[in-house]
Amino acid sequence: MIGYLEGTLRQLQTDRALVVAGGVGYLVFIPLSTYYKLEGSSSASLQIFTHVREDALALYGFATVDEKFAFEKLISISGIGPRLAQVILSGIEPAELAEAIIRGDTRRLSSIPGVGKKTSERICLELRDKLVLSEQPVEAPVIRKSTIHDDVQSALVNLGYKPATADTVINAARKELGEDAEFSVLLRASLRHLTK
């Protein structure tokens, strides 16, 4: 089992990273919160969860221990697999997730694509006393400018939103923030519009 991976960041997308260590390239699935922390970096240090099935072996990587812990708790719930847990952590930070669970805020959880009312209720019920996070300082992500609109649209589509819907909220967020908004700022604003 792989529990930690450190190496050169060869490729980075909003939902995955290719990390080269010891001459081997490891494809690691990541949530958006980890993407923000890796963007602009040439190396990666990730907490790894190795998911083994009969027909597949997949690596899920996290920038913090809290992200990995929240992921493990989410996949312990019946009906939530690694892919949905990754989507959930892309739509909500671990600390906010823990707070939503404590408050029983099923509306906030249901606003994440792929999480229905029943799933959000099950998350709140099953993790109410289990998702206790450490107090860790959060590193500020390094942001690299590129075709930001396309990158944000790609991230939203990867989260399960339709391209047309993504375009609409990105344009609304741009009106608020201005045309030169950074990727992470624009993405967060777009997600806020989607959860209104």
N, C-alpha and C positions, 0 to 999 in steps of 0.2 A: 504493500500500500504506500502511495506517495502522500505525505502529509505537509510537505513544504517544498517550494521550488524557487530557485534563485538563478537568474541567468540574463542573457541578452534578449531584449525585446525586439524581435524580428518583424512582427506584424501586429497591428492593433486595430480592432474594429469595436463597435459599441457593445457587442455581445461576446467577443472572443479575443484571445491574444495568442500569439505564437511565441513561445519562450524557448530559446536555445540554451541548453545546459549540457556540458560534456559532449558536445557534438551531436546531440539529439534535439530535435524540435518537438516541443510538447504543445499540443493544441489545448488551450484551457478556456472554458466558458466562464464568463465574468458578468456580474451585474454592472449597471451604469455607474454606481458609486465607485467601484474599483476602476472602471474606465477613466473617470475623472482624475483619479490619482496617478494613473499610468501615462495619461496623455502628455506628450512632450518629453517623455523620458526615454532613455536608450536601454535601460535595464529594468528588471522586474523582480520583486521579492513577494511571493504570494503564499498565503495559507491555502492548502489544497485539500479538497474533499474528493476522494476517489470513489466514483460510483460504478459498481460492477453489476452487470446483468449477464444472463446466459449468452446473449448475442452482442454485447457491447461493453466497452470500458471507456468511461468519460471522466475527464478531470474538470472540476469546478474550482476556480481560484478567487481569492478574496484578499483585499489590501489590509484588512484588519481582522483580528481575532473575533470581534463582535459580529462582523458580517458572516463569518464561517459558523459561529455559534447559532446565529439566527437562522441560517440556511439549514443546519442540522435539525433544529427544532421544527422548522416548517415541514421538512420532508418526513418527519416522524408522524405527521398527521395523515390519516388514511385519505387517499384521493389527491394528495399534493406530491407530485414528483419533482425531480431536480429542475426540470425546465420551468415549471410554474413557480417554484421557489425562487429561481433566478429572476423571473419576470417581476415577482412581488418585491424583491430587494432592489430591482431597478426602479420601481415606482415609489418606494418609501425607504428612508434610511433606517437602520436597525433601532436607533434610539426612538425615532418617531413611531416605528412599528410597535415597540414595547409599550410606549405611552398609549397608542390607540387600543392595544389589547387590554391594558389596565382599565381604560375608560369604557371599554366595550363599544368602541366607535366602529361599528360594522359599515357605516356609510363611507368612511374614509377608505377602508380596505376594499369595499366593493367598487370604488372608483378606479381600481387598478385593473387593466385588461385581463380577462381570464379568471377573475375572482368574482364569483356570484355571491348572492346574499347568503346562501347556505354555507358556502366555503368560508366566507368572512365570519359567520357565526361560529363555525367549527373552530377556526383559528383562535377566536377570542375565548371560547370555552376551554379548549385543550391546552392553550399556552398561558392562561391567565397567571399562573404561579411559576411558570417554567422559564420565561424569557427575561432573565435578570442579567443585565449587561454590565460590563466593567466600565469604569470611568476613564476613558482614553482620550487624549488630545487628538483632534482631527487635523491632519496636515492639509494645508491649502493646495488644491490641485494646480498644476502648471498647465496653462491653456495655450494651445497652438492654433493660430488662425489658419483657416482653409476655406473651402466653399461651405460656409457655416450653415446656410439654409439647407443645402443637400444633406449635410451631416446630421442636422437635427431631424430632418424628415426621415432619414434612414433609421435613426435611433427610435423614433416614434413608431415606424412601421415594424421594426424588430420587436417592439413591445406589444404589437397586436392591433394598432390603430390603422385605419384605411388611409392611403396616400392623400386623398382629397381632404379628409378630416385633418390630417397632419398639416397640410398646406394652409388651411383656414386658420388654425390656431397659431401657427408660426407667424403668419401675416399679422394677426391680432397682437401677438406678443411684440413683434417688431414695431408696431405703431406706438406701443407703450414705451419701449426701451430705446428706440432709435435704430438706424440701419447698421451701426457699428457694434452692436451687442456681441459679446463673446459667446462661444458655443454653450458652455454650461449655464450661463445666465439665461440665454434664449431658450434652452431646453427646459429649464426649471419653470420659466414663465409659461411656456407652451403647455407643460404638464398641469400647471395651476389652472389654465383655461379649460383644459379637458376635464378637470375634476370639479368644476364649478357646478 
